[in-house]
Amino acid sequence: MKEIPDINKILVDDVDENQPLGRFLILLFRAFEGDLVKRLEAHGYSDVSQADLNTLRFVRPSGSTSIEVAKLAGVSKQAIAKSISAIEARGYLKRQPNSHDGRSQIVLFTSKGRRMIGVCIHVIADIERIYEKTIGTKALRDIRSSLTKLLEIYAKN
């Protein structure tokens, strides 16, 4: 049996290259989202939070049901309904009857939501240019390729 790692070597407030990969992915993702929200605020979208992004990123441009969004976001139907309602109150999303299933509604972006998502696309491209300048074009391309391969492991399940 493998030796159990020493819990005292786990860094909770510092980064060291010997930490688990998942930790790096989470820390980078949170920093990325924090940067995105800060930049959105500079573009006039001061009412969009990191928590909102976990809902917004899973709404298809053509619309999604709340059940689809909840599944992709990895949260309960009740949690996503609450999030959608809060975002809808700020004018980024709207709901309309689902023509294919009268029991559900389709969640869509409003024109304000579409403009904000357009700004997100530009901001994300800016952030990725910073990453590319920092680590180089090839390294960034290799990261994308490697992460795609790793995600394929889970897509098979």
C-alpha positions as CSV (number, residue, x, y, z in Angstrom):
1,M,0.0,0.0,0.0
2,K,1.2,3.5,-0.9
3,E,2.3,5.8,1.9
4,I,-0.3,8.4,2.9
5,P,1.0,11.9,2.1
6,D,1.8,14.2,5.0
7,I,-1.1,16.6,5.4
8,N,1.3,19.2,6.7
9,K,2.8,19.6,3.2
10,I,-0.5,20.8,1.7
11,L,-0.4,24.5,1.1
12,V,-3.8,26.2,1.3
13,D,-2.7,29.8,0.8
14,D,0.4,29.4,-1.4
15,V,1.2,27.7,-4.7
16,D,4.1,25.3,-5.2
17,E,4.6,23.3,-8.3
18,N,4.4,20.0,-6.4
19,Q,0.7,20.6,-5.6
20,P,-2.0,18.6,-7.3
21,L,-2.9,19.7,-10.8
22,G,-6.6,20.1,-9.9
23,R,-5.5,22.8,-7.4
24,F,-3.7,24.7,-10.1
25,L,-6.7,24.5,-12.4
26,I,-9.1,25.8,-9.8
27,L,-6.8,28.6,-8.7
28,L,-6.2,29.7,-12.3
29,F,-9.9,29.5,-13.1
30,R,-10.9,31.6,-10.1
31,A,-8.2,34.2,-11.0
32,F,-9.4,34.2,-14.6
33,E,-13.0,34.7,-13.6
34,G,-12.0,37.4,-11.1
35,D,-10.1,39.2,-13.8
36,L,-13.1,38.8,-16.2
37,V,-15.6,40.3,-13.7
38,K,-13.2,43.2,-12.9
39,R,-12.9,44.0,-16.6
40,L,-16.7,43.6,-17.1
41,E,-17.1,46.2,-14.4
42,A,-14.8,48.6,-16.2
43,H,-17.1,48.2,-19.3
44,G,-20.2,49.1,-17.2
45,Y,-21.3,45.7,-16.1
46,S,-20.8,46.1,-12.4
47,D,-23.7,43.9,-11.5
48,V,-22.3,40.7,-12.9
49,S,-20.6,38.4,-10.3
50,Q,-18.4,35.3,-10.6
51,A,-21.4,33.3,-9.3
52,D,-23.5,34.6,-12.2
53,L,-20.9,33.3,-14.7
54,N,-21.6,29.7,-13.6
55,T,-25.1,30.2,-14.9
56,L,-24.4,32.5,-17.9
57,R,-21.7,30.3,-19.4
58,F,-24.2,27.4,-19.8
59,V,-27.0,29.3,-21.5
60,R,-26.9,28.5,-25.2
61,P,-27.2,31.5,-27.6
62,S,-30.4,29.8,-29.0
63,G,-31.7,29.3,-25.4
64,S,-31.7,26.5,-22.9
65,T,-34.0,24.9,-20.4
66,S,-33.1,25.5,-16.7
67,I,-32.7,21.8,-16.3
68,E,-30.0,21.8,-19.0
69,V,-28.3,24.8,-17.4
70,A,-28.4,23.1,-14.0
71,K,-26.9,19.9,-15.3
72,L,-24.0,21.6,-17.1
73,A,-23.4,23.9,-14.1
74,G,-23.4,21.0,-11.7
75,V,-26.0,22.4,-9.4
76,S,-29.6,21.6,-8.4
77,K,-32.6,22.7,-10.3
78,Q,-33.6,24.9,-7.4
79,A,-30.2,26.6,-7.2
80,I,-30.2,27.4,-10.9
81,A,-33.8,28.6,-10.8
82,K,-32.8,31.1,-8.1
83,S,-29.7,32.2,-10.0
84,I,-31.7,32.6,-13.3
85,S,-34.3,34.7,-11.5
86,A,-31.6,37.0,-10.0
87,I,-29.9,37.4,-13.4
88,E,-33.3,37.9,-15.1
89,A,-34.1,40.7,-12.6
90,R,-31.0,42.5,-13.7
91,G,-32.1,42.2,-17.3
92,Y,-29.5,39.8,-18.8
93,L,-31.8,36.8,-19.2
94,K,-35.5,36.2,-19.9
95,R,-37.7,33.2,-19.9
96,Q,-40.3,32.2,-22.4
97,P,-42.6,29.1,-22.9
98,N,-40.9,26.1,-24.4
99,S,-42.8,25.3,-27.6
100,H,-41.5,21.7,-27.4
101,D,-42.5,21.0,-23.8
102,G,-45.3,23.0,-22.1
103,R,-44.0,22.0,-18.7
104,S,-40.7,23.9,-19.1
105,Q,-39.5,27.3,-20.1
106,I,-36.6,28.4,-22.3
107,V,-34.0,30.7,-20.8
108,L,-32.7,33.2,-23.3
109,F,-30.3,36.2,-23.4
110,T,-31.9,39.6,-23.6
111,S,-30.3,42.2,-25.9
112,K,-28.6,43.5,-22.8
113,G,-27.3,40.0,-22.0
114,R,-26.1,39.5,-25.6
115,R,-24.2,42.8,-25.5
116,M,-22.6,41.7,-22.2
117,I,-21.6,38.3,-23.6
118,G,-20.1,40.1,-26.6
119,V,-18.0,42.1,-24.2
120,C,-17.0,38.9,-22.4
121,I,-15.8,37.4,-25.6
122,H,-13.5,40.4,-26.2
123,V,-12.3,40.5,-22.6
124,I,-11.5,36.8,-22.7
125,A,-9.5,37.2,-25.9
126,D,-7.5,40.0,-24.1
127,I,-6.8,37.8,-21.1
128,E,-5.7,35.0,-23.4
129,R,-3.3,37.4,-25.2
130,I,-1.7,38.1,-21.8
131,Y,-1.4,34.4,-21.2
132,E,0.2,34.0,-24.7
133,K,2.7,36.8,-24.0
134,T,3.5,35.2,-20.7
135,I,4.1,31.6,-21.7
136,G,4.3,31.8,-25.5
137,T,2.0,30.8,-28.4
138,K,3.2,27.1,-28.5
139,A,2.9,26.6,-24.8
140,L,-0.7,28.0,-24.8
141,R,-1.6,25.8,-27.8
142,D,0.0,22.8,-26.0
143,I,-2.1,23.5,-22.9
144,R,-5.3,23.6,-24.9
145,S,-4.4,20.4,-26.6
146,S,-3.5,18.6,-23.4
147,L,-6.6,19.8,-21.6
148,T,-8.7,18.7,-24.5
149,K,-7.2,15.2,-24.2
150,L,-7.7,15.1,-20.5
151,L,-11.4,16.2,-20.8
152,E,-11.9,13.3,-23.3
153,I,-11.3,10.9,-20.4
154,Y,-14.4,12.2,-18.7
155,A,-16.4,12.6,-21.9
156,K,-16.3,8.8,-22.4
157,N,-18.0,8.2,-19.0
